[in-house]
Amino acid sequence: MSYQPDSAFAGLFAAFTGGAPDSIGAQLTQQMVERSAGDPLLVSTASDIALFPGGGAAPHIESFRKSTRGFIELTAVSHVPLALAYLARMRELGLGDDVCRQRIATLREHAQRVRSANTEQMWKDHVALRAFEGQERKITQMVEYTLAVSTDYLQRASADLALLDFATLRERYLDPDPAHVPVTMNEIMFATFCLAFIDIAYRIGNWLRDSGIAWHRAMVLVSGQSGRPTAGVSWSSNNMCHLIHSASEGALPPERLYVAPHAPGFSVAQLPDAQGLVSLEANYRRLWCHTRASVEVSRAAFDGYPAFRFVPESGTDMPPIGSLGDRAALVARLRRIMEDPQQLLSNCVASYVVDALRACGNKPELVPVPGFTNATFS
């Protein structure tokens, strides 16, 4: 028979924190929920952000990832050099030559289709982002350059699979001597990540500033899984923390933002009905207040003893970018986000973009993008 705690002790345990709605812990959480019902609640998930103004008002929701304009287009191009590196690793692990050539052919076919679809008008009229305004021609040239170089390399690799050996791939494709090419594929990966995140930081930052949030009362959750399961679980590794705090101009007390990786998320593509949104808000408010309860109790119960003060770590400890031509820093950032399972892939550029955008007076066209601003593609 499995062990069971003594019923009297179990009852005492449950009276405080057993999870029952009539426990002391649950009742304090409920009191806090009722007291803060009119406070703004901001919830960011893996791809969307919602503001629940409080007092029963309907939420305002904005997307910042796959469902937004330009994200898939730029990220698809970002992934092409990485796709070749993955093919190289698959071949290294024993992928047969015929299958490898089939994979190459499929990737090359997709790239050729994008080359046909990639026009300045497409970026102006279909993607149509304020963050890209005035730069559509150069983005078109960057995409064409990337795919022309990549399809040529893929064609040659199909004939000579030795071109997928990592040493050769680095020397001739990913990181050739910059004296011989306009820009390396390593720089392209950074630049395309950067451009995609400039739009995110610009739109979400403006959305937050225009929302009129009373930041000193705001209840903020970064909820659910972001990217890979091991990533984005702390302030320093989840770039939405830095973005939200920056948009508040420092008015949001950092201690009021909680990262809750195991909490439920939501998606604009699968939003519940009106009643479901009410329930979703209630769950998030309960979660925030439950987390906050121990903080407020501790401050009163242990007053007079040294207090904990939360100070966010600066950025994500990414290598600083000294100049537009600082290729070593760019590659170091790319390597960091791929090798450190705690990092979101977008952390490669996020801290740089958020800080640069703020320094440029929130004018996205003025943000210097390594591998793009300093490059000529035609």
TITIKOL-669911 format. One line per field, with one value per residue (C-alpha): residue number from 1; x, y, z; chain. Coordinates in steps of 0.2 Angstrom, whole numbers, plus 5000, padded with zeros to 4 digits. Example, Ala and Ser with C-alpha at 12.3 -4.5 7.8 and 13.67 -1.06 7.14 Angstrom:
// TITIKOL-669911
pos = c(1, 2) $
east = c(5062, 5068) $
north = c(4978, 4995) $
up = c(5039, 5036) $
unit = c(A, A) $
This chain:
// TITIKOL-669911
pos = c(1, 2, 3, 4, 5, 6, 7, 8, 9, 10, 11, 12, 13, 14, 15, 16, 17, 18, 19, 20, 21, 22, 23, 24, 25, 26, 27, 28, 29, 30, 31, 32, 33, 34, 35, 36, 37, 38, 39, 40, 41, 42, 43, 44, 45, 46, 47, 48, 49, 50, 51, 52, 53, 54, 55, 56, 57, 58, 59, 60, 61, 62, 63, 64, 65, 66, 67, 68, 69, 70, 71, 72, 73, 74, 75, 76, 77, 78, 79, 80, 81, 82, 83, 84, 85, 86, 87, 88, 89, 90, 91, 92, 93, 94, 95, 96, 97, 98, 99, 100, 101, 102, 103, 104, 105, 106, 107, 108, 109, 110, 111, 112, 113, 114, 115, 116, 117, 118, 119, 120, 121, 122, 123, 124, 125, 126, 127, 128, 129, 130, 131, 132, 133, 134, 135, 136, 137, 138, 139, 140, 141, 142, 143, 144, 145, 146, 147, 148, 149, 150, 151, 152, 153, 154, 155, 156, 157, 158, 159, 160, 161, 162, 163, 164, 165, 166, 167, 168, 169, 170, 171, 172, 173, 174, 175, 176, 177, 178, 179, 180, 181, 182, 183, 184, 185, 186, 187, 188, 189, 190, 191, 192, 193, 194, 195, 196, 197, 198, 199, 200, 201, 202, 203, 204, 205, 206, 207, 208, 209, 210, 211, 212, 213, 214, 215, 216, 217, 218, 219, 220, 221, 222, 223, 224, 225, 226, 227, 228, 229, 230, 231, 232, 233, 234, 235, 236, 237, 238, 239, 240, 241, 242, 243, 244, 245, 246, 247, 248, 249, 250, 251, 252, 253, 254, 255, 256, 257, 258, 259, 260, 261, 262, 263, 264, 265, 266, 267, 268, 269, 270, 271, 272, 273, 274, 275, 276, 277, 278, 279, 280, 281, 282, 283, 284, 285, 286, 287, 288, 289, 290, 291, 292, 293, 294, 295, 296, 297, 298, 299, 300, 301, 302, 303, 304, 305, 306, 307, 308, 309, 310, 311, 312, 313, 314, 315, 316, 317, 318, 319, 320, 321, 322, 323, 324, 325, 326, 327, 328, 329, 330, 331, 332, 333, 334, 335, 336, 337, 338, 339, 340, 341, 342, 343, 344, 345, 346, 347, 348, 349, 350, 351, 352, 353, 354, 355, 356, 357, 358, 359, 360, 361, 362, 363, 364, 365, 366, 367, 368, 369, 370, 371, 372, 373, 374, 375, 376, 377, 378) $
east = c(5000, 5007, 5010, 4997, 5000, 4991, 4974, 4975, 4991, 4984, 4969, 4980, 4991, 4975, 4968, 4982, 4988, 4980, 4972, 4954, 4944, 4941, 4959, 4967, 4979, 4965, 4954, 4968, 4971, 4952, 4953, 4967, 4958, 4943, 4953, 4963, 4948, 4950, 4969, 4976, 4982, 4994, 4998, 5011, 5012, 5023, 5015, 5002, 4999, 4983, 4978, 4963, 4959, 4950, 4932, 4925, 4931, 4934, 4953, 4964, 4975, 4989, 5000, 5019, 5024, 5018, 5001, 5009, 5014, 5032, 5037, 5036, 5043, 5059, 5061, 5059, 5074, 5084, 5082, 5089, 5108, 5103, 5094, 5110, 5119, 5106, 5108, 5126, 5123, 5111, 5124, 5137, 5125, 5123, 5109, 5111, 5117, 5100, 5090, 5101, 5100, 5081, 5081, 5093, 5081, 5066, 5074, 5081, 5063, 5056, 5069, 5067, 5048, 5052, 5064, 5049, 5038, 5050, 5046, 5047, 5028, 5026, 5035, 5026, 5008, 5007, 5018, 5016, 5024, 5028, 5044, 5050, 5044, 5057, 5067, 5057, 5069, 5084, 5075, 5070, 5088, 5094, 5082, 5087, 5105, 5103, 5093, 5103, 5119, 5110, 5102, 5119, 5127, 5113, 5115, 5134, 5131, 5119, 5133, 5147, 5140, 5157, 5152, 5141, 5156, 5156, 5173, 5169, 5152, 5159, 5173, 5163, 5145, 5142, 5158, 5168, 5181, 5171, 5183, 5176, 5157, 5146, 5139, 5141, 5127, 5131, 5127, 5112, 5105, 5107, 5101, 5084, 5082, 5085, 5072, 5059, 5061, 5062, 5044, 5039, 5048, 5040, 5022, 5021, 5030, 5018, 5003, 5009, 5012, 4996, 4986, 4987, 4992, 4993, 5010, 5012, 4996, 4999, 4999, 5010, 5012, 5024, 5014, 5016, 5030, 5040, 5050, 5059, 5053, 5069, 5069, 5063, 5059, 5068, 5068, 5085, 5081, 5063, 5065, 5046, 5051, 5064, 5052, 5038, 5048, 5056, 5039, 5034, 5049, 5054, 5037, 5033, 5040, 5050, 5044, 5026, 5031, 5031, 5037, 5026, 5032, 5021, 5005, 4993, 4995, 4983, 4983, 4974, 4971, 4962, 4954, 4939, 4922, 4917, 4913, 4929, 4939, 4931, 4937, 4954, 4956, 4950, 4963, 4977, 4972, 4971, 4988, 4996, 4988, 4992, 5010, 5010, 5002, 5017, 5027, 5015, 5013, 5032, 5035, 5023, 5028, 5046, 5047, 5063, 5074, 5084, 5071, 5073, 5073, 5071, 5083, 5082, 5098, 5103, 5099, 5103, 5122, 5124, 5141, 5140, 5140, 5154, 5150, 5140, 5155, 5157, 5155, 5163, 5149, 5135, 5141, 5144, 5126, 5120, 5131, 5125, 5106, 5108, 5120, 5111, 5095, 5089, 5089, 5075, 5081, 5075, 5087, 5100, 5094, 5081, 5091, 5100, 5085, 5075, 5089, 5093, 5075, 5074, 5090, 5083, 5068, 5057, 5060, 5063, 5071, 5085, 5090, 5107, 5106, 5122, 5123, 5110, 5112, 5131, 5128, 5126, 5117, 5115) $
north = c(5000, 5017, 5030, 5042, 5056, 5056, 5063, 5076, 5083, 5083, 5092, 5106, 5107, 5109, 5122, 5134, 5129, 5113, 5120, 5120, 5136, 5138, 5137, 5152, 5154, 5153, 5165, 5178, 5176, 5179, 5195, 5202, 5198, 5207, 5222, 5224, 5220, 5238, 5237, 5234, 5217, 5214, 5197, 5192, 5175, 5167, 5176, 5188, 5202, 5206, 5221, 5218, 5236, 5230, 5233, 5220, 5230, 5220, 5216, 5224, 5211, 5213, 5200, 5201, 5184, 5172, 5180, 5197, 5205, 5202, 5190, 5174, 5182, 5188, 5173, 5161, 5170, 5170, 5151, 5147, 5148, 5138, 5125, 5122, 5120, 5107, 5098, 5097, 5090, 5077, 5071, 5071, 5059, 5047, 5054, 5045, 5055, 5052, 5058, 5073, 5078, 5077, 5088, 5100, 5100, 5104, 5118, 5126, 5125, 5134, 5147, 5150, 5152, 5166, 5174, 5176, 5183, 5195, 5212, 5229, 5231, 5215, 5223, 5240, 5234, 5217, 5217, 5236, 5239, 5256, 5250, 5245, 5261, 5268, 5253, 5241, 5242, 5237, 5223, 5216, 5217, 5209, 5194, 5192, 5192, 5179, 5168, 5170, 5165, 5151, 5143, 5144, 5135, 5122, 5118, 5116, 5106, 5094, 5090, 5089, 5085, 5088, 5107, 5102, 5098, 5111, 5117, 5121, 5127, 5140, 5145, 5147, 5151, 5155, 5166, 5169, 5183, 5199, 5206, 5194, 5196, 5211, 5203, 5185, 5174, 5175, 5194, 5190, 5179, 5193, 5207, 5198, 5193, 5212, 5218, 5207, 5212, 5230, 5229, 5219, 5232, 5247, 5241, 5233, 5248, 5260, 5249, 5249, 5268, 5272, 5261, 5273, 5260, 5265, 5257, 5259, 5248, 5236, 5217, 5210, 5192, 5184, 5168, 5151, 5143, 5155, 5147, 5131, 5123, 5128, 5146, 5163, 5157, 5173, 5191, 5192, 5178, 5183, 5199, 5204, 5209, 5221, 5227, 5230, 5239, 5250, 5255, 5260, 5272, 5263, 5267, 5249, 5243, 5227, 5217, 5218, 5208, 5189, 5176, 5161, 5148, 5135, 5145, 5144, 5154, 5160, 5163, 5176, 5162, 5152, 5165, 5159, 5168, 5183, 5172, 5162, 5178, 5183, 5166, 5168, 5185, 5178, 5164, 5176, 5188, 5174, 5168, 5185, 5188, 5171, 5175, 5192, 5186, 5179, 5195, 5207, 5195, 5194, 5212, 5214, 5198, 5201, 5220, 5226, 5212, 5214, 5215, 5207, 5220, 5213, 5222, 5215, 5209, 5220, 5214, 5195, 5197, 5196, 5202, 5221, 5226, 5239, 5244, 5239, 5229, 5220, 5203, 5194, 5201, 5196, 5178, 5177, 5182, 5169, 5156, 5160, 5159, 5142, 5134, 5141, 5132, 5146, 5159, 5163, 5163, 5182, 5186, 5187, 5204, 5209, 5219, 5228, 5233, 5239, 5250, 5256, 5260, 5270, 5279, 5283, 5292, 5277, 5280, 5262, 5268, 5276, 5260, 5254, 5236, 5227, 5217, 5228, 5247, 5245, 5233, 5235, 5221, 5227) $
up = c(5000, 4995, 5009, 5014, 5026, 5043, 5040, 5054, 5047, 5029, 5035, 5043, 5027, 5016, 5028, 5022, 5005, 4999, 4983, 4990, 4986, 5005, 5010, 5018, 5003, 4990, 5000, 5001, 4982, 4979, 4990, 4980, 4964, 4970, 4976, 4959, 4948, 4940, 4937, 4920, 4916, 4902, 4896, 4883, 4876, 4862, 4848, 4855, 4868, 4877, 4888, 4899, 4905, 4920, 4927, 4915, 4899, 4883, 4880, 4866, 4858, 4846, 4837, 4835, 4827, 4814, 4811, 4807, 4791, 4785, 4799, 4788, 4773, 4782, 4793, 4778, 4770, 4787, 4788, 4771, 4777, 4792, 4781, 4772, 4788, 4794, 4778, 4781, 4798, 4791, 4778, 4792, 4802, 4787, 4776, 4759, 4744, 4734, 4748, 4751, 4733, 4734, 4749, 4740, 4725, 4736, 4745, 4729, 4721, 4736, 4734, 4716, 4719, 4731, 4719, 4707, 4720, 4728, 4721, 4727, 4725, 4735, 4750, 4748, 4744, 4752, 4767, 4768, 4785, 4792, 4799, 4781, 4773, 4761, 4762, 4751, 4737, 4747, 4756, 4739, 4733, 4749, 4747, 4729, 4733, 4747, 4736, 4721, 4731, 4740, 4724, 4715, 4730, 4731, 4712, 4714, 4730, 4721, 4709, 4722, 4739, 4747, 4746, 4761, 4772, 4786, 4783, 4764, 4769, 4781, 4769, 4753, 4759, 4777, 4781, 4765, 4765, 4765, 4752, 4740, 4743, 4747, 4763, 4771, 4774, 4793, 4791, 4781, 4795, 4808, 4796, 4792, 4811, 4814, 4802, 4808, 4826, 4822, 4816, 4832, 4843, 4834, 4833, 4850, 4858, 4850, 4854, 4873, 4873, 4865, 4877, 4891, 4904, 4922, 4924, 4942, 4944, 4930, 4932, 4919, 4915, 4901, 4900, 4893, 4882, 4871, 4857, 4863, 4879, 4888, 4883, 4889, 4907, 4915, 4913, 4905, 4893, 4888, 4877, 4879, 4897, 4890, 4877, 4889, 4902, 4888, 4881, 4899, 4899, 4915, 4924, 4926, 4942, 4937, 4952, 4944, 4929, 4931, 4919, 4920, 4908, 4914, 4914, 4899, 4884, 4870, 4852, 4841, 4829, 4842, 4854, 4864, 4863, 4874, 4889, 4886, 4886, 4903, 4910, 4903, 4911, 4927, 4927, 4923, 4937, 4949, 4944, 4946, 4963, 4969, 4965, 4972, 4989, 4996, 4992, 5001, 5016, 5017, 5017, 5032, 5042, 5041, 5041, 5049, 5041, 5024, 5010, 4993, 4979, 4961, 4949, 4931, 4923, 4909, 4892, 4889, 4891, 4872, 4865, 4862, 4844, 4841, 4824, 4808, 4802, 4818, 4811, 4826, 4837, 4825, 4823, 4842, 4845, 4832, 4840, 4858, 4854, 4845, 4859, 4874, 4877, 4889, 4874, 4863, 4845, 4843, 4858, 4845, 4840, 4852, 4865, 4851, 4842, 4857, 4863, 4845, 4841, 4857, 4853, 4836, 4843, 4838, 4820, 4813, 4796, 4807, 4816, 4809, 4804, 4802, 4786, 4779, 4782, 4778, 4763, 4744, 4736, 4718) $
unit = c(A, A, A, A, A, A, A, A, A, A, A, A, A, A, A, A, A, A, A, A, A, A, A, A, A, A, A, A, A, A, A, A, A, A, A, A, A, A, A, A, A, A, A, A, A, A, A, A, A, A, A, A, A, A, A, A, A, A, A, A, A, A, A, A, A, A, A, A, A, A, A, A, A, A, A, A, A, A, A, A, A, A, A, A, A, A, A, A, A, A, A, A, A, A, A, A, A, A, A, A, A, A, A, A, A, A, A, A, A, A, A, A, A, A, A, A, A, A, A, A, A, A, A, A, A, A, A, A, A, A, A, A, A, A, A, A, A, A, A, A, A, A, A, A, A, A, A, A, A, A, A, A, A, A, A, A, A, A, A, A, A, A, A, A, A, A, A, A, A, A, A, A, A, A, A, A, A, A, A, A, A, A, A, A, A, A, A, A, A, A, A, A, A, A, A, A, A, A, A, A, A, A, A, A, A, A, A, A, A, A, A, A, A, A, A, A, A, A, A, A, A, A, A, A, A, A, A, A, A, A, A, A, A, A, A, A, A, A, A, A, A, A, A, A, A, A, A, A, A, A, A, A, A, A, A, A, A, A, A, A, A, A, A, A, A, A, A, A, A, A, A, A, A, A, A, A, A, A, A, A, A, A, A, A, A, A, A, A, A, A, A, A, A, A, A, A, A, A, A, A, A, A, A, A, A, A, A, A, A, A, A, A, A, A, A, A, A, A, A, A, A, A, A, A, A, A, A, A, A, A, A, A, A, A, A, A, A, A, A, A, A, A, A, A, A, A, A, A, A, A, A, A, A, A, A, A, A, A, A, A, A, A, A, A, A, A, A, A, A, A, A, A, A, A, A, A, A, A) $
